[in-house]
Amino acid sequence: MNDILSNQGENHNVDSSPAVGALSLGKAPELKAADVDVASLALSQDYASLVTVSSQTVGVEITRPSRLEFIRTHPVWLFVCAMLEVDFEHWVVAPALFPRYFREASAKMLIPAITRRGQLFLWPIRLPGIDGRLDRWNQTAKFAAELARTKWVRLVSNRKLGDYDIEIAEGIGDPTWPKDVTSMDQLLKLAFVDKVIDSESHPVLLRLAGKD
């Protein structure tokens, strides 16, 4: 037992060198204030031009404008088609099916619109029915869409009159339309993905017929 205690008390040589693979920080270099090149750290006045950001339009919603947003409409593009709205979701109906479902579907024009935040969408506005009649909601919406070609407008529901009040914002520059969308056809393809009813066996039509 004494030998064991004696061995534990001996001063053994310990290898203090770092193990293989261990990180050795070493001594930090001394940095003097005079060594800091302040001029090389300053951003130029046009610092925003140093960053290049590109965006890709991958989807376009078919929806009405928000009452909180000022919008502009495209000065040229529009598209007329048959549409069916179910639970605030818009579906495009193939022309061959429209005669059979004209009571459920309606002719609408789709107008590209954009918010001040740059959100692109297609605004569906109802056209006169086969009887030639059109409600005041869509009459004022159509007027607002035409006005929005050159002015920033916002639509606010006026339920007492059954139409929209139209507000105009002054002093705002023209919108910046997405550069990667170069035609109405391209825009429609983005918006119509999984939104086309071209068969009577489509789930939406079966649901309306109580067969879902």
C-alpha positions as CSV (number, residue, x, y, z in Angstrom):
1,M,0.0,0.0,0.0
2,N,2.8,2.4,0.9
3,D,4.4,1.8,-2.5
4,I,1.2,2.7,-4.2
5,L,0.9,5.9,-2.3
6,S,4.5,6.7,-2.9
7,N,4.0,6.2,-6.7
8,Q,1.0,8.5,-6.7
9,G,3.0,11.2,-5.1
10,E,5.9,11.1,-7.5
11,N,6.3,14.1,-9.9
12,H,5.8,12.4,-13.3
13,N,6.6,14.2,-16.6
14,V,3.3,15.1,-18.4
15,D,3.2,15.6,-22.1
16,S,1.5,19.0,-22.5
17,S,1.7,19.2,-26.3
18,P,-1.7,19.3,-28.0
19,A,-3.2,16.1,-29.3
20,V,-3.3,15.4,-33.0
21,G,-6.2,17.2,-34.6
22,A,-6.7,19.6,-31.7
23,L,-7.2,23.3,-32.5
24,S,-4.5,25.6,-31.4
25,L,-5.5,29.3,-31.4
26,G,-2.1,30.6,-31.0
27,K,-1.4,34.2,-30.1
28,A,-3.7,36.8,-31.5
29,P,-1.9,39.3,-33.7
30,E,-1.5,42.8,-32.2
31,L,-3.5,45.4,-34.1
32,K,-2.7,49.0,-33.7
33,A,-5.3,51.8,-34.3
34,A,-3.0,53.2,-37.0
35,D,-3.3,49.9,-38.9
36,V,-7.1,50.2,-39.5
37,D,-7.8,51.3,-43.0
38,V,-11.1,53.2,-42.4
39,A,-11.5,54.4,-46.0
40,S,-11.6,50.8,-47.3
41,L,-14.6,50.0,-45.0
42,A,-16.9,52.9,-46.0
43,L,-19.9,52.2,-48.3
44,S,-20.4,54.5,-51.3
45,Q,-23.5,56.7,-51.6
46,D,-25.0,54.3,-54.1
47,Y,-24.5,51.2,-51.9
48,A,-27.8,49.8,-53.0
49,S,-26.3,49.2,-56.4
50,L,-23.9,46.8,-54.9
51,V,-26.6,44.2,-54.4
52,T,-28.4,42.5,-57.3
53,V,-31.7,40.9,-56.4
54,S,-33.8,39.1,-59.0
55,S,-37.3,37.6,-58.5
56,Q,-39.2,34.9,-60.3
57,T,-43.0,35.0,-60.7
58,V,-44.1,31.4,-60.0
59,G,-47.8,31.9,-59.4
60,V,-50.6,34.4,-59.9
61,E,-53.8,34.6,-57.8
62,I,-57.2,35.3,-59.3
63,T,-58.9,37.5,-56.7
64,R,-60.5,40.8,-56.1
65,P,-58.5,43.8,-54.8
66,S,-58.2,44.2,-51.0
67,R,-60.0,47.2,-49.6
68,L,-56.7,48.1,-47.9
69,E,-54.6,48.2,-51.0
70,F,-54.2,50.9,-53.7
71,I,-53.8,49.2,-57.1
72,R,-53.0,49.8,-60.7
73,T,-54.2,47.8,-63.7
74,H,-52.3,46.9,-66.8
75,P,-53.1,49.5,-69.6
76,V,-53.5,46.9,-72.3
77,W,-53.9,43.3,-71.2
78,L,-57.2,41.6,-70.5
79,F,-58.8,38.2,-71.1
80,V,-62.5,37.2,-71.2
81,C,-63.5,33.7,-70.2
82,A,-66.3,31.8,-68.3
83,M,-65.7,31.5,-64.6
84,L,-67.2,29.8,-61.7
85,E,-66.7,31.0,-58.1
86,V,-67.1,28.4,-55.3
87,D,-66.2,29.4,-51.7
88,F,-64.3,32.5,-52.9
89,E,-62.2,30.4,-55.2
90,H,-62.3,31.1,-58.9
91,W,-62.3,28.4,-61.6
92,V,-62.1,28.8,-65.4
93,V,-64.8,26.9,-67.3
94,A,-64.1,25.6,-70.8
95,P,-66.3,27.3,-73.4
96,A,-67.8,24.0,-74.4
97,L,-69.3,23.6,-70.9
98,F,-70.5,27.2,-70.5
99,P,-73.9,26.7,-72.3
100,R,-74.9,23.9,-69.8
101,Y,-73.6,25.7,-66.7
102,F,-74.4,29.3,-67.6
103,R,-76.5,29.7,-64.5
104,E,-73.6,28.7,-62.2
105,A,-70.8,30.2,-64.3
106,S,-70.6,33.7,-65.7
107,A,-68.6,35.6,-68.3
108,K,-65.8,37.6,-66.7
109,M,-62.9,39.7,-67.8
110,L,-59.6,39.1,-66.1
111,I,-57.4,42.2,-65.7
112,P,-53.8,42.1,-64.5
113,A,-53.4,44.3,-61.5
114,I,-50.6,45.1,-59.1
115,T,-50.4,46.6,-55.6
116,R,-48.0,49.2,-54.3
117,R,-46.1,46.3,-52.7
118,G,-45.6,44.7,-56.1
119,Q,-48.1,41.9,-55.6
120,L,-49.4,40.8,-59.0
121,F,-52.9,39.3,-59.4
122,L,-55.7,38.8,-61.9
123,W,-58.8,40.8,-61.1
124,P,-62.1,39.1,-62.2
125,I,-64.9,41.4,-63.1
126,R,-68.3,40.1,-64.2
127,L,-69.6,41.1,-67.6
128,P,-73.3,41.5,-68.4
129,G,-75.3,38.3,-68.3
130,I,-77.2,36.7,-71.2
131,D,-80.1,39.1,-70.3
132,G,-77.7,42.1,-70.7
133,R,-78.0,43.1,-67.0
134,L,-75.0,43.9,-64.8
135,D,-75.2,44.7,-61.0
136,R,-73.8,48.0,-59.6
137,W,-70.9,46.2,-57.9
138,N,-69.4,45.1,-61.1
139,Q,-70.3,48.3,-62.9
140,T,-68.3,50.4,-60.5
141,A,-65.5,47.7,-60.4
142,K,-65.2,48.0,-64.2
143,F,-65.1,51.8,-64.0
144,A,-62.4,51.5,-61.3
145,A,-60.3,49.1,-63.4
146,E,-60.4,51.5,-66.3
147,L,-59.4,54.4,-64.0
148,A,-56.6,52.3,-62.5
149,R,-54.8,52.1,-65.8
150,T,-53.4,55.6,-65.1
151,K,-54.1,56.2,-61.4
152,W,-53.7,54.4,-58.1
153,V,-57.1,53.5,-56.8
154,R,-58.6,51.7,-53.8
155,L,-62.1,50.2,-53.7
156,V,-64.2,50.4,-50.5
157,S,-67.5,48.6,-50.3
158,N,-70.6,50.8,-49.9
159,R,-73.2,48.3,-48.9
160,K,-75.9,50.9,-48.5
161,L,-75.7,51.7,-52.2
162,G,-74.6,48.3,-53.3
163,D,-71.4,49.4,-55.1
164,Y,-67.9,50.5,-54.5
165,D,-66.6,53.9,-53.4
166,I,-63.4,54.6,-55.4
167,E,-60.5,56.4,-53.7
168,I,-57.6,57.9,-55.7
169,A,-54.1,58.4,-54.4
170,E,-52.1,61.2,-55.9
171,G,-48.4,61.7,-56.1
172,I,-47.4,58.1,-56.5
173,G,-45.2,57.0,-59.4
174,D,-46.0,54.3,-61.9
175,P,-45.9,50.7,-60.8
176,T,-43.0,48.3,-61.7
177,W,-44.5,45.3,-63.4
178,P,-42.6,42.0,-63.2
179,K,-40.0,41.8,-65.9
180,D,-40.2,38.0,-66.2
181,V,-43.8,38.1,-67.3
182,T,-43.8,39.4,-70.8
183,S,-47.3,38.5,-72.1
184,M,-50.9,38.0,-71.1
185,D,-50.6,34.4,-72.3
186,Q,-47.8,33.7,-69.9
187,L,-49.6,35.4,-67.1
188,L,-52.7,33.3,-67.7
189,K,-50.8,30.0,-67.7
190,L,-49.4,30.9,-64.3
191,A,-52.8,31.7,-62.9
192,F,-54.7,28.8,-64.5
193,V,-52.6,25.9,-63.1
194,D,-55.1,23.5,-61.5
195,K,-57.9,26.0,-62.0
196,V,-59.5,24.8,-65.3
197,I,-62.8,22.9,-65.5
198,D,-62.8,21.1,-68.8
199,S,-64.9,18.1,-68.0
200,E,-68.3,17.3,-66.4
201,S,-66.5,14.9,-64.2
202,H,-64.5,17.7,-62.6
203,P,-64.7,17.5,-58.8
204,V,-66.1,21.1,-58.6
205,L,-69.0,20.3,-61.0
206,L,-69.7,17.0,-59.2
207,R,-69.8,18.8,-55.9
208,L,-72.3,21.3,-57.3
209,A,-74.4,18.4,-58.5
210,G,-74.3,16.8,-55.1
211,K,-72.3,13.9,-56.4
212,D,-69.0,14.4,-54.5
